[in-house]
Amino acid sequence: MSHQLDPLFKNNKDWSDRMHSEDPEFFARLVNQQSPEYLWIGCSDSRVPANQIIGLAPGEVFVHRNIANVVVHTDLNALSVIHYAVAVLRVKHILVVGHYGCGGVKAALNDNRIGLTDNWLRHVQDVRDRHENLLNTVEDHADRVDRLCELNAMQQVVSISQTSVLREAWERGQDVSIHGWCYRLDDGLVHDLGISATCRDEALELYRDGIERMSRD
């Protein structure tokens, strides 16, 4: 069985050799550097690699990924990542990045039964149910999935703004903001959802503005 993984080790060796050749100090620098300004909270989808999308090198972006880029107040994994990024690494920007055509969001929208994952996607279904009237105005199914991808990312900005980690950071005057984005697979471009918040009230206000804007579109 292990020989099936041999190509991965070869790829790793080739990559290491290439990096040494292109930049002899790359790994020495990397060992002594983790001072990212960005925390990326994205989907686990293998087609959405954080560093490459925003053109940053290893060490420049701290990353947390899960199915459908959801942040839940009972998820100690996500909360621990956010706490470490904000309190220890002192990141300045938290990027919540959904992606259009997300399989998890599609499953949540369609009530598809997957198994254990259904319990996780219930959080996306909560977003769906909250905006049922808005989603029903979108006739094309693929467009409806994409609209829910946007709504879900926007909701996570609000959810993060309500965590104790961010409340305490803002109370002590720390410079950290949360941004909602959505990535499009077919052209590789990130779409700014117009919700960039530096406090809980601002996140809620921009979230409401975004919903109103969608309702008019």
N, C-alpha and C positions, 0 to 999 in steps of 0.2 A: 504493500500500500504506500509506503513512504516514497517509493520511486516516482509516484504520480505527482509528488510535490517538488521533485528535483528542478523542474523549470523555474519554480519560484525562487529557489536558492541561487540558480544561475542568474536570474533577473536581478536579484539583490546584489550579487557580486558585480555584475556588469554596471549596475547603477552606482555602487560604491566606487568602482574604478573610474567611472566617468566623472563623478563629483570630485574625486581626488585630482584628476587630470585638469578639470576646468577651474577648480578653486582649491589649491592645496591646503588652505586654512579652514575650509568649510566645516569639517567635523570638530576641529579644535575649538572653533568659534561657537559651534552649536552646543557643545558640552557645557560651556560657561554662560549660555544665554537662554533665559526664558523670561522675557519681559514684554509679553504681548500687550498691545493696546486693545485687542479685540477678543471677545468671546463669541463664538459662532454656535448657535443652537439650531441645528438643522435636522433633516430627515436622514434615516439610516440608508436610504436608497443609494446603491453603489454608483449611480450615475451623477451624484452631486458631491464632488470632492471640494471641500471648503477652501483649502489653500490655493488650488489651481484656479478656481472661479474668480477669486478676488486678487490673484496674482501676488500672493505673499509667500515668503519662504518659511520653512519649518522654524518654529520658535517665535513667529510673529502673530499667530492666532491660536487661541485656546479653543478646543472643540468639544462640544457635547452633541450626540446624535441619538435619536430614537425614532420609532415609527411615527410618522406624521408630525414631527417636531412639536411635541406637546409638553407643556410644563404644568405639572400638577402639584398642588401644595402638600400632598402626602408622599411624593416621590423623593425620597431622601437622596437618591443618586443625583438627580438633576439639581436639587437644592444644594447639595454638597459641592457640585461643580460650580454653581453660581457663587456660592460663598467663597470658595477658594479663589475664583477669578476676581471677585470684587474686593474681598478683604485682604487677600495675600498678594495676588499678582497686580492688583490695583488697575484692572482694565478700565478704559475710558468709554468703551462702546460695547453693548450687548446686541448682537445681530440675530434676530429671529428670522430664519430663512426657510420659508416653505418652497415648494416647487409645483409648478403647474402639471396636471396629470398625475398627481401623487396617488399611488395605488391604495394606500391606507385611507386617504380621504375619499377616494372613489368607493371603497368597500363600506365606509361609514355612511356615505350618502345613499347607497343602494341597499343597505341592510344585509349585505353579504355575510354569510356565516363562514368564518375562517377557523375558529377554534379558540384557543386561549387568548389570542390577539383581540377577539371581540370585546373583551373586558377593557382593554386599553383604548380601543377605538370608540368606546362609549363616550369618552370625553369629546371627541370630534362630533359625535352625534348630538351631544348637548349643544354644540355650536350650531349644527344644522337645525335642530328643533327651535332654537332661539330666533333663528332668522328664516324660518320656513316660508313666510310670505314673500320675503325678498328673493329667495332662491326659486320660488315658483314662478316668478316673473321672467326667469331665464329659460327660454324655450329649448335651446340646443343642450343636449345632455352633457357633452364635453365642456361647454362653456359653464354649465352649472357646477360641474366638478371644479373647474378652475376658480369660480367665484367662491366656492367653499374653501378652497386652498387659501385664498386671500383672507377670508373671514377668520379662518383658523389661525393663521399667522398673526393677524391683528389681535385676536383674543389672547394669544400667548404673551403679547407685549403687555396687555393689561394685567394678566395673571402674574407676570414677573414683577410688575410695578407694585403689586400688593403683597409681595413676600416680605418677611421680616428682614431679609438680607438687604434688599434695596431700600426699604423704609429707614433702616438704621444708617445705611451709607449716606443717604440724602440728609438725614438729621445731623450727621456730623460734617456736612458740607462737602462730601466727596463728589468729585466731578465724574459722573458716570451717567450715560444715557442709554435708552433702549430703542431699537429701530425695528420696524416690520418690513421685510422684503419678501419677494417671491421670484424664484428663478425659473427661467423657461428653457427646457431641454433642447428645443428645436433650433435655438439660435445662440444659446449660451449666455444670454443677457439677464441681468438682475433688474427687477422692477421694484422701485421704491413705492411702498403702499401709503406713503404720506402720514405715517405715524412714528414720530421720533420724540420720545418723552424724556424729560429730566425730573419728573415727579409723578406721583400717582394721579393727581388731579388732571395734569396735562395729558397723561395716557388716556384717561377716561374721556376727556373732551375731544381729543383727536380721534378716538375710536368712534364716538357718536357722530362726529363730522364725517368720518369715512363711510359710515353706514348710510347717512343721509345722501352723500354723494353717489353711492352705489344705487340708491333707490331712485335717483333722478336719471341715471344713465340708461 
